[in-house]
Amino acid sequence: MSSAASRFQRIFTPKRVRVLKKIAAGGAVASVPVLAWWKMASDERAKKSEEVRTKVRVPNVQTIDDIMIERCRPGDVLLFDRRWETCASGPLAALVCVLGRYFLCFDDPNKVLPEGKFDHCGIVVPGYAKNKKEELDPSNMLLLEATAGGGIVARPLLTRLEMSNSRSAVLLPLALPGERRNDQFFEPTPTTIATEVFVRKQLEEFRDKWVEISKEKNYRRAHSTLGLAGALAYGFGLHTHNPGPTSPSAWFVTMALQDAKIAQSVSARQTKEVKVEDFLRDYRFQDHDVIRLRPGWRFLAPVSFRET
């Protein structure tokens, strides 16, 4: 008998083999409800996708969603209060959602929205335009976000909202320096117009760069792992030693705001430690757990897009 075979027999004794069989059987039994849930969530997502795809849209007739989308502008941030049980990206992604809600969302009277637990976010960016008409179309907006299912993706904002199974989706409108965005009689100054054009251009470049990076690096495979490590590290007070982001989606949106010269350029460590609900606190009155914008920039009162 060869030395390799004898070594194998010494390691895998009959008693150890019996123990391994019991462990395998227990794992198989425990995985049954998880697989059943995953199939149900995937079927529900496929059904929702088909409903959106086949939805009848009457020409020249706007729905509430259409009207809400036209109020959005590049730089606005969308927060989601997600349901983990409808996560079709897999068991690990659902676990990250549960842990994120438990460790990264907490009651705080300083939040502008005390209700809900927001654990995911995306940023509104300009849509792809083939001509000037499409570029000026107010509904041609995309939501750029870091996800477990597709990596870093930019999807039509209307479709993204219609596909969402979140409890609620809240928009944080961004106001430029000196702008009165909610004033219908406000006439933008040349400086305001130039700033808006600059932000649009920067976000377009950021969109294209990171969508390409996501494809090259296969980011979707790392998203859930980063989220799991970030939530656990924060929960155990080790987030300052975590080399990755605490919340991948909040980190990504913060980088987009910094790239567009909207958010202050803080250290890489501070950027990695941001959480989704930090967007709900006013940096002018809070020192911690906030997103610091440059002077003059501000988020207006949240606008509820969907509540179910």
Secondary structure by P-SEA (a helix, b strand, c coil): ccaaaaaaaaaccaaaaaaaaaaaaaaaaaaaaaaaaaaaaaaaaaaaaaaaaacccccccccaaaaaaaaccccbbbbbbcccccccccaaaaaaaaaaaaccbbbbccccccccccccbbbbbbccccccccccccccbbbbbbbcccccccccaaaaaaaccccbbbbbcccccccccccccccccaaaaaaaaaaaaaaaaaaaaaaaaaaaaccccaaaaaaaaaaaaaaacccccccccccaaaaaaaaaaaaacccccccaaaaaaccccccccccccccccccccccccccccccccccc
